[in-house]
Amino acid sequence: MFDFVEPLFNALPLVFELENLIGMVVGVTAGMIVGSLPGLTATLAIAVLIPLTFSLQPLVALGMMAGIYNGAMYGGAVPAILLKIPGTPPSIVTTFDGYPMGQQGRAAYALKIACWSSAIGGVISAISLMLFAPPLVKLTLLFGPAEYFWVAMFGLSSIAILLGKDPVKGIIAACLGLLFGTVGSDVVTGHQRLTWDFKYLIDGIDLLVILTGLYAIPPAIQMLEKAVLKGFTAASLKLNPEDSILNNLSSFIPVWLRGGIIGIIVGILPATGGSMAAFISYNETKRVSKEPQTFGEGNPLGVAAAECGNNADNAAAMIPALVLGVPGSGVAAVILAGLLVHGLQPGPSLFRDTPDIVYGFMWQMFFTSILLIAFGGQIAIRLFAQVMRLPQTLLAPMILCLTFVGIYSLGNNMFEVWLMFGFGLFGYVLNRLNFPLAPIVLGLILGGMAEHNLRLSLLLSQGDWGSLFQNRLSQILIVLTLTILSMPLLGMIRRKIKKQSTSER
């Protein structure tokens, strides 16, 4: 049962190699900078980073991704506390009590709480990744082609339905991802599909081209649209440190434990993400508090609950990603794409063939969370918060240049650069129409997996479609998929009944 302990600790010395340590430090630093800039997210930063890490060792690249992931989640608290502007989507919960604390002259204390809570949430999450992912991988050995097909369907339906406000738009986005994934040569017959005689499309559209275009270009365009010529003044970042976390440790520990458990549970569920973890953790902390009326008025426990729940989602979201190839969040989907780019296929083969890399990544998620304590607090206040003074009109061209250089370096041809820019414009339109982008990425990743396993299942059963429904695991996955797909309809019926009962009164 605990045979994963030996390879887990065998990977530890690799993490402490100089280049891996540098990668983690650079990742945490870059993540905090990105998170402190409103509008930029860990997803964008990792999408821009992946092409630039193509020539690096996989563990170095993953260390940088882990650092950006954890660093950005904490960095988002900086503008949330100082300016009531969430640096990342989950940081909106941090504004509830973080900004009032800043208005009361306790901004430094709020930032320290956010730093410690983010670090502890990340550590708890990384431990869950180490404990749960290896045993769960053994269950995947029971999966055949039919089961993997339904896993892909479950992942696609989960992301499409649960991510975003409009399930229909989520399904459309997932279908677009499936469509883009069909471009290129058929894996079975070799027949060209949707290539339009372009030689660069014979092997399909590179995942990085679509990923970078969808996640890096739209935010840059939006920055140029706003044309913000001035950054924030130094006076707005002046903080007066007060209070002490150690003196109030007894009140923070229950909040951290509760937020950690909630973040792990939410992270494992597909498509939920840090925002939901932060909201649930905050609400539960408020519910059990003896002074619930103080929440929203500058209660330090509110900041601790939001940041701990938010970061406890990080590594936990990688559990289904590493085991089944179904990420638990949008950021995990991009990291999953990074694994595929470096030739690492999620599932049992990842743990069997490259244990040093997968277990090393788990340690990197652990240590980059601890690094937040070293780089947070006063350093974040005096250094990283200053990034907000950079005008966005300067930041946007820098992002565009990085994306163009990174994509051109992949194949040394301008076709992929223009294709990336085209997907960027397409992503910008989708953003304006409130379409979620994560289902497109999942459609690309899981579409190939679904097609391959569907064909393999039919070949093994000699064309018998009933083979997809015979196994008990397949039946369970079908029920889960149908349950997810029926949630919007059930919600609509429930709202209609509630509306009728209200009108009758």
Secondary structure as GFF3:
##gff-version 3
##sequence-region A 1 505
A	DSSP	alpha_helix	5	10	.	.	.	ID=ss1
A	DSSP	alpha_helix	12	15	.	.	.	ID=ss2
A	DSSP	alpha_helix	18	35	.	.	.	ID=ss3
A	DSSP	alpha_helix	42	52	.	.	.	ID=ss4
A	DSSP	alpha_helix	58	75	.	.	.	ID=ss5
A	DSSP	alpha_helix	77	83	.	.	.	ID=ss6
A	DSSP	three_ten_helix	89	92	.	.	.	ID=ss7
A	DSSP	alpha_helix	95	103	.	.	.	ID=ss8
A	DSSP	alpha_helix	107	139	.	.	.	ID=ss9
A	DSSP	three_ten_helix	140	142	.	.	.	ID=ss10
A	DSSP	alpha_helix	145	162	.	.	.	ID=ss11
A	DSSP	alpha_helix	167	181	.	.	.	ID=ss12
A	DSSP	beta_strand	184	185	.	.	.	ID=ss13
A	DSSP	beta_strand	192	193	.	.	.	ID=ss14
A	DSSP	three_ten_helix	199	201	.	.	.	ID=ss15
A	DSSP	alpha_helix	207	226	.	.	.	ID=ss16
A	DSSP	three_ten_helix	234	237	.	.	.	ID=ss17
A	DSSP	three_ten_helix	246	248	.	.	.	ID=ss18
A	DSSP	alpha_helix	249	268	.	.	.	ID=ss19
A	DSSP	alpha_helix	273	288	.	.	.	ID=ss20
A	DSSP	three_ten_helix	292	294	.	.	.	ID=ss21
A	DSSP	alpha_helix	300	316	.	.	.	ID=ss22
A	DSSP	alpha_helix	318	324	.	.	.	ID=ss23
A	DSSP	alpha_helix	330	341	.	.	.	ID=ss24
A	DSSP	alpha_helix	348	353	.	.	.	ID=ss25
A	DSSP	alpha_helix	355	375	.	.	.	ID=ss26
A	DSSP	alpha_helix	378	382	.	.	.	ID=ss27
A	DSSP	three_ten_helix	384	389	.	.	.	ID=ss28
A	DSSP	alpha_helix	392	411	.	.	.	ID=ss29
A	DSSP	alpha_helix	414	432	.	.	.	ID=ss30
A	DSSP	alpha_helix	438	460	.	.	.	ID=ss31
A	DSSP	alpha_helix	467	470	.	.	.	ID=ss32
A	DSSP	alpha_helix	472	504	.	.	.	ID=ss33
###
